[in-house]
Amino acid sequence: MNMSELLVEFVESTIKRMVDKEKEIKIGINLSTKNIIIQIEANKNDLGKIIGKKGRSIEALKIITSAVKNTKFPDDTRNICLEILEEQSKFSREKV
């Protein structure tokens, strides 16, 4: 299993245990030279559970995900970034 698959599977399985609508969880990953960006899509009612009070849950998930990466791939020095994708607001502007 490569690093991308491992990290996506880990984050997805962890988040699915935290939310009510686990079928709506989608995880994507983008790799760059300095960062590994893991993008999380979820039902808007579950976002608070993922983020946690004062961001503690998402920060803890980031730390644990980094530990998983560093344990399995110790030579990879890239940072883990977790990004929650929210629906784009659909406001229409009126012409003045």
Residue pairs with C-beta under 8 A, 6 or more apart in sequence:
1 9
3 36
3 69
3 72
3 73
3 76
4 29
4 31
6 68
6 69
6 72
7 29
7 36
7 38
7 65
7 68
7 69
7 80
8 27
8 28
8 29
8 38
10 65
10 68
11 27
11 38
11 40
11 61
11 65
11 82
12 25
12 27
14 61
14 64
15 22
15 25
15 27
15 40
15 42
15 50
15 61
16 22
16 25
18 46
18 49
18 50
18 57
19 25
19 42
19 43
19 46
19 49
19 50
20 43
20 45
20 46
20 49
21 42
21 43
21 45
21 46
24 41
24 42
24 43
24 46
25 40
25 41
25 42
26 40
26 41
26 42
27 38
27 39
27 40
27 41
28 38
28 39
28 41
29 36
29 37
29 38
29 39
30 36
30 37
30 39
31 37
31 78
32 78
33 78
34 78
34 79
35 78
35 79
35 80
35 81
36 69
36 78
36 79
36 80
36 81
37 81
37 83
38 65
38 80
38 81
38 82
38 83
39 83
39 84
39 85
40 50
40 82
40 83
40 84
40 85
41 84
41 85
42 50
42 84
44 86
44 87
47 84
47 86
49 57
50 57
50 58
50 61
50 84
51 57
51 58
51 84
52 58
52 59
52 60
58 82
58 84
61 82
62 80
62 81
62 82
65 80
65 82
66 79
66 80
69 76
69 80
70 76
